[in-house]
Amino acid sequence: MKAAVLYQPGTPENFIFEERTLPIPAEGQVLIKIKAFGLNRSELMTRKGLSPNVKFPRVLGIECVGEIKNDPSGEFQKGQKVAAFMGGMGRDFDGSYAEYTVLPKRIIMPFESNLPWEILGALPEMFQTAYGSLFSALKIQSGDVLLIRGGTSSVGLLAIQLANKEGITVFATTRNPEKIDILLQNGADMVLIDDGILSEKIQKDNLKINKVLELVGTNTLPDSLKSVTSGGTVCMTGMLSEQWEFKNFTPMDFIPSSVYLTTYSSGQNRIGKEVFQQFIDAIQNGSVKINNHHVFSLHQIVQAHRLMESNKANGKIVVIN
């Protein structure tokens, strides 16, 4: 099988294509024929060497969709469609940047769909992250006013739609005025141009925001915490800025009084297969749309990473086999 292997971190050109022996699943594992996978920001950070616990060589890729090739236990049938969600994939063990992969059954989720693979490949992590952030971490409900910081990311665009379907007022941000239309088209009620200091404008315009989905990272998190009303909640989910941590963190100064800070990690929380299937059905019936910016083939993984790093993609980048 063909695989894109990273022997050492660095630029996209560090991916090496090589022929590997087809892996054999051990107990509790399945062999999957990978049909498609989405690119994720965490893979960019790993490629750059910013994931200190990842050892090389490594086949990256924290998600995929495909078909069961071999399940020694017989739990899954050959040809059955499945999605794989994180759980160490592409970090602790080899992931989806290949034609086949062996994965633990605990991160596998079966589904049924006639959607094309380039659409299905965009879904696992994007949906799990958006849905989990909104419903598990932020616990959104009708009447909330939600700010999505980093709205033009694939997770941001989907989160706008999911929140909009719940009757929630959604403010979304972008640094680029040319991207205002895509945010409005996905259901944002208002677009804010993010200069890094939104809280002043929010307070000046008396925008009563009680929930924030923070997708940019630690560099905008302090300002997001200042942007919510007393009793409001900020969920840090994304790190589009590639900044993981604070050098100095003083909770009493950092977190405003009576404001709640939480996080969402799809590696620690999992959606149910029924919820995932309902989401797929919603795409099939047209009530949810997926924003795929570009579809690449596996041998174009270098170009795909270049696009991701450029921040010019308006939606999910997908690779198909």
VENTA-V613954 format. One record per residue. RES is the residue in three letters. PHI is phi in whole degrees, -180 to 180 (NA if undefined). D_FIRST is the distance of its C-alpha to the first C-alpha in Angstrom with 2 decimals. Layout:
{{RES:PHI:D_FIRST} {RES:PHI:D_FIRST}}
//
This chain:
{{MET:NA:0.00} {LYS:-93:3.80} {ALA:-147:6.60} {ALA:-97:10.34} {VAL:-110:12.10} {LEU:-107:15.88} {TYR:-87:17.59} {GLN:-154:21.00} {PRO:-68:22.66} {GLY:157:24.21} {THR:-80:23.84} {PRO:-57:20.95} {GLU:-68:20.39} {ASN:-76:19.28} {PHE:-68:15.71} {ILE:-114:13.55} {PHE:-88:10.32} {GLU:-146:8.26} {GLU:-93:5.47} {ARG:-123:5.22} {THR:-68:6.20} {LEU:-61:5.89} {PRO:-70:9.02} {ILE:-111:12.29} {PRO:-70:14.84} {ALA:-93:18.23} {GLU:-60:21.57} {GLY:83:21.88} {GLN:-121:18.18} {VAL:-133:15.97} {LEU:-99:12.32} {ILE:-117:11.93} {LYS:-85:10.08} {ILE:-75:10.91} {LYS:-100:13.22} {ALA:-166:15.07} {PHE:-154:16.47} {GLY:-92:19.63} {LEU:-88:20.33} {ASN:-133:22.91} {ARG:-61:25.54} {SER:-63:24.71} {GLU:-70:21.33} {LEU:-63:23.43} {MET:-67:25.70} {THR:-64:23.03} {ARG:-60:21.67} {LYS:-82:25.29} {GLY:90:25.83} {LEU:-98:28.12} {SER:-114:26.53} {PRO:-63:28.15} {ASN:-90:26.54} {VAL:-85:22.90} {LYS:-104:21.68} {PHE:-111:19.25} {PRO:-71:16.56} {ARG:-149:15.24} {VAL:-91:12.63} {LEU:-76:15.33} {GLY:116:15.97} {ILE:-98:18.73} {GLU:-156:18.27} {CYS:-170:16.27} {VAL:-127:16.92} {GLY:-180:14.93} {GLU:-126:15.29} {ILE:-65:15.46} {LYS:-98:13.11} {ASN:-158:14.96} {ASP:-126:18.10} {PRO:-56:19.84} {SER:-79:23.09} {GLY:84:23.30} {GLU:-65:24.40} {PHE:-104:21.83} {GLN:-89:21.36} {LYS:-59:18.20} {GLY:91:17.80} {GLN:-66:20.04} {LYS:-79:19.74} {VAL:-142:19.55} {ALA:-118:19.82} {ALA:-121:19.08} {PHE:-124:21.73} {MET:40:21.68} {GLY:66:23.03} {GLY:98:21.50} {MET:-62:18.09} {GLY:75:16.79} {ARG:-131:19.84} {ASP:-84:20.40} {PHE:-146:16.80} {ASP:-63:13.42} {GLY:-110:13.47} {SER:-98:12.17} {TYR:-78:11.07} {ALA:-163:7.38} {GLU:-82:5.91} {TYR:-138:6.80} {THR:-152:9.54} {VAL:-102:12.28} {LEU:-135:15.68} {PRO:-68:19.32} {LYS:-63:21.11} {ARG:-66:23.90} {ILE:-106:22.13} {ILE:-98:20.98} {MET:-134:23.36} {PRO:-74:23.46} {PHE:-153:24.97} {GLU:-124:26.08} {SER:-171:26.01} {ASN:-108:25.90} {LEU:-65:25.36} {PRO:-66:22.68} {TRP:-61:19.42} {GLU:-68:20.48} {ILE:-81:23.56} {LEU:-60:22.06} {GLY:-64:19.57} {ALA:-82:22.69} {LEU:-86:24.43} {PRO:-51:23.51} {GLU:-73:24.62} {MET:-60:26.99} {PHE:-70:28.88} {GLN:-59:28.90} {THR:-71:30.25} {ALA:-66:32.82} {TYR:-66:34.02} {GLY:-64:34.20} {SER:-63:36.02} {LEU:-74:38.55} {PHE:-96:39.27} {SER:-90:38.59} {ALA:-86:39.59} {LEU:-85:42.07} {LYS:51:43.23} {ILE:-64:44.13} {GLN:-152:46.85} {SER:-54:49.05} {GLY:103:51.41} {ASP:-67:49.15} {VAL:-118:48.85} {LEU:-112:45.37} {LEU:-105:44.30} {ILE:-108:40.60} {ARG:-95:40.11} {GLY:100:37.06} {GLY:-67:37.36} {THR:-86:35.19} {SER:-69:32.01} {SER:-62:29.77} {VAL:-66:31.12} {GLY:-62:34.60} {LEU:-63:34.58} {LEU:-71:33.48} {ALA:-61:35.99} {ILE:-58:38.72} {GLN:-65:38.10} {LEU:-63:37.92} {ALA:-68:41.10} {ASN:-60:42.82} {LYS:-66:42.33} {GLU:-91:44.21} {GLY:78:47.18} {ILE:-97:46.69} {THR:-74:47.94} {VAL:-121:45.07} {PHE:-102:45.50} {ALA:-128:42.39} {THR:-115:42.05} {THR:-152:40.59} {ARG:-88:41.45} {ASN:-113:41.18} {PRO:-57:43.96} {GLU:-70:41.84} {LYS:-101:39.67} {ILE:-61:42.65} {ASP:-61:42.18} {ILE:-66:38.64} {LEU:-69:39.97} {LEU:-66:42.95} {GLN:-65:40.88} {ASN:-89:38.85} {GLY:113:42.12} {ALA:-65:43.41} {ASP:-80:47.20} {MET:-150:47.69} {VAL:-114:45.68} {LEU:-112:46.61} {ILE:-81:45.78} {ASP:-89:44.55} {ASP:-103:46.32} {GLY:95:45.55} {ILE:-129:48.97} {LEU:-80:48.94} {SER:-58:51.23} {GLU:-65:54.30} {LYS:-66:53.79} {ILE:-62:53.03} {GLN:-72:56.21} {LYS:-64:58.27} {ASP:-88:57.29} {ASN:57:57.76} {LEU:-85:54.32} {LYS:-86:54.18} {ILE:-93:50.52} {ASN:-115:49.86} {LYS:-140:46.04} {VAL:-132:43.55} {LEU:-101:39.77} {GLU:-93:38.92} {LEU:-111:35.56} {VAL:-84:36.46} {GLY:140:36.93} {THR:-68:39.51} {ASN:-72:41.23} {THR:-107:42.50} {LEU:-57:42.78} {PRO:-57:46.40} {ASP:-70:47.48} {SER:-64:45.79} {LEU:-66:47.73} {LYS:-83:50.90} {SER:-92:50.08} {VAL:-101:50.50} {THR:-73:53.76} {SER:-57:55.16} {GLY:88:53.23} {GLY:-77:50.15} {THR:-128:46.57} {VAL:-116:43.86} {CYS:-111:40.24} {MET:-90:37.97} {THR:-120:34.41} {GLY:-106:32.87} {MET:-137:32.70} {LEU:-60:32.34} {SER:-80:34.55} {GLU:63:32.16} {GLN:-111:35.20} {TRP:-85:34.69} {GLU:-143:38.12} {PHE:-102:41.84} {LYS:-72:43.61} {ASN:-131:46.74} {PHE:-132:46.91} {THR:-116:50.31} {PRO:-52:49.95} {MET:-66:53.60} {ASP:-88:53.40} {PHE:-78:49.86} {ILE:-101:50.04} {PRO:-60:53.06} {SER:-59:55.37} {SER:67:54.45} {VAL:-110:51.04} {TYR:-106:47.97} {LEU:-117:44.67} {THR:-137:41.52} {THR:-134:37.75} {TYR:-134:34.78} {SER:-127:31.37} {SER:-69:28.76} {GLY:-76:27.33} {GLN:-106:30.66} {ASN:-121:31.59} {ARG:-131:29.82} {ILE:-80:30.87} {GLY:-83:31.42} {LYS:-65:29.36} {GLU:-67:32.55} {VAL:-65:32.99} {PHE:-64:29.43} {GLN:-65:29.92} {GLN:-62:33.28} {PHE:-66:31.77} {ILE:-60:29.26} {ASP:-62:32.26} {ALA:-66:34.26} {ILE:-69:31.77} {GLN:-64:31.83} {ASN:-90:35.64} {GLY:88:35.89} {SER:-81:37.66} {VAL:-131:34.94} {LYS:-114:33.14} {ILE:-106:29.93} {ASN:-97:30.04} {ASN:-91:26.73} {HIS:-79:27.43} {HIS:-156:24.38} {VAL:-118:20.99} {PHE:-115:18.21} {SER:-96:14.73} {LEU:-58:11.86} {HIS:-72:12.58} {GLN:-104:16.15} {ILE:-61:15.82} {VAL:-65:18.47} {GLN:-64:20.87} {ALA:-64:20.34} {HIS:-69:21.34} {ARG:-62:24.22} {LEU:-64:25.52} {MET:-59:25.35} {GLU:-70:27.22} {SER:-75:29.78} {ASN:62:30.98} {LYS:-102:31.48} {ALA:-82:29.32} {ASN:-98:31.56} {GLY:133:29.24} {LYS:-79:25.66} {ILE:-98:22.78} {VAL:-123:19.79} {VAL:-116:16.22} {ILE:-117:14.66} {ASN:-104:11.35}}
//
